Amino acid sequence: MKMEFIEKIKPAVPKRVLFFVAALVWGFVSYRILLMGITDILGNTKSYWINFLIGICGYIPFFWFVFLKMFFKHTRRIINSKLEKHCIFSFFDIKGFAIMAFMIIFGITLRKLNIIPELYMGTFFISLGLSLLSAAICFLYSGVWFERAKVKFLIDDHDRTHDVN
């Protein structure tokens, strides 16, 4: 009886919707971080284009080595799940939410303690914000072209038995 009630109120959505939710979350976070970065840079230097350029250069490896891998991991997990409907918050696993919480707490703490000058934080925020925006675009792409994403990331049962990860 209790489990039936929980199943009824659980906000369950199809797999495809999880990609749109992830895109929305990452898109919102990237907007906030880019806004802080732009504000920090414009408020602390007249040669702002140099810091924007450094931020853009930092974006490329940050996205490639961190956020693209995260996108692949969660896309593979969602596509290969046996469930047809998932809790709306399951676009990330527990570890993903823990990492996100740590990053938020760490960022707020650094900002409040003024350990790093705003200009440098702003430059880093450009790299981080662009990486998050790119991840949001990847999740949006997978949601819009869900059937393509299924073909690309689906692991059949034969591959599961030989998968080392």
ChimeraX attribute file (.defattr): number of C-alpha atoms within 10 A of each C-alpha:
attribute: neighborCount
match mode: 1-to-1
recipient: residues
	/A:1	5
	/A:2	7
	/A:3	7
	/A:4	9
	/A:5	9
	/A:6	10
	/A:7	11
	/A:8	10
	/A:9	8
	/A:10	12
	/A:11	12
	/A:12	17
	/A:13	15
	/A:14	13
	/A:15	23
	/A:16	23
	/A:17	20
	/A:18	26
	/A:19	26
	/A:20	20
	/A:21	19
	/A:22	25
	/A:23	25
	/A:24	17
	/A:25	15
	/A:26	21
	/A:27	22
	/A:28	16
	/A:29	17
	/A:30	23
	/A:31	15
	/A:32	13
	/A:33	22
	/A:34	23
	/A:35	15
	/A:36	19
	/A:37	27
	/A:38	18
	/A:39	14
	/A:40	21
	/A:41	24
	/A:42	17
	/A:43	13
	/A:44	14
	/A:45	12
	/A:46	9
	/A:47	10
	/A:48	16
	/A:49	12
	/A:50	13
	/A:51	21
	/A:52	21
	/A:53	14
	/A:54	14
	/A:55	22
	/A:56	20
	/A:57	13
	/A:58	19
	/A:59	22
	/A:60	14
	/A:61	14
	/A:62	17
	/A:63	22
	/A:64	14
	/A:65	10
	/A:66	13
	/A:67	20
	/A:68	17
	/A:69	13
	/A:70	16
	/A:71	20
	/A:72	15
	/A:73	13
	/A:74	19
	/A:75	25
	/A:76	17
	/A:77	17
	/A:78	24
	/A:79	21
	/A:80	16
	/A:81	13
	/A:82	9
	/A:83	10
	/A:84	12
	/A:85	15
	/A:86	20
	/A:87	14
	/A:88	18
	/A:89	15
	/A:90	18
	/A:91	24
	/A:92	20
	/A:93	12
	/A:94	11
	/A:95	9
	/A:96	14
	/A:97	14
	/A:98	12
	/A:99	11
	/A:100	13
	/A:101	12
	/A:102	12
	/A:103	12
	/A:104	12
	/A:105	12
	/A:106	12
	/A:107	13
	/A:108	11
	/A:109	12
	/A:110	14
	/A:111	14
	/A:112	10
	/A:113	8
	/A:114	10
	/A:115	10
	/A:116	12
	/A:117	12
	/A:118	19
	/A:119	20
	/A:120	16
	/A:121	20
	/A:122	27
	/A:123	27
	/A:124	21
	/A:125	28
	/A:126	30
	/A:127	26
	/A:128	25
	/A:129	28
	/A:130	23
	/A:131	25
	/A:132	28
	/A:133	24
	/A:134	22
	/A:135	26
	/A:136	26
	/A:137	19
	/A:138	20
	/A:139	29
	/A:140	22
	/A:141	16
	/A:142	22
	/A:143	21
	/A:144	15
	/A:145	12
	/A:146	18
	/A:147	12
	/A:148	13
	/A:149	18
	/A:150	17
	/A:151	10
	/A:152	12
	/A:153	16
	/A:154	17
	/A:155	16
	/A:156	9
	/A:157	9
	/A:158	8
	/A:159	10
	/A:160	11
	/A:161	9
	/A:162	8
	/A:163	9
	/A:164	6
	/A:165	4
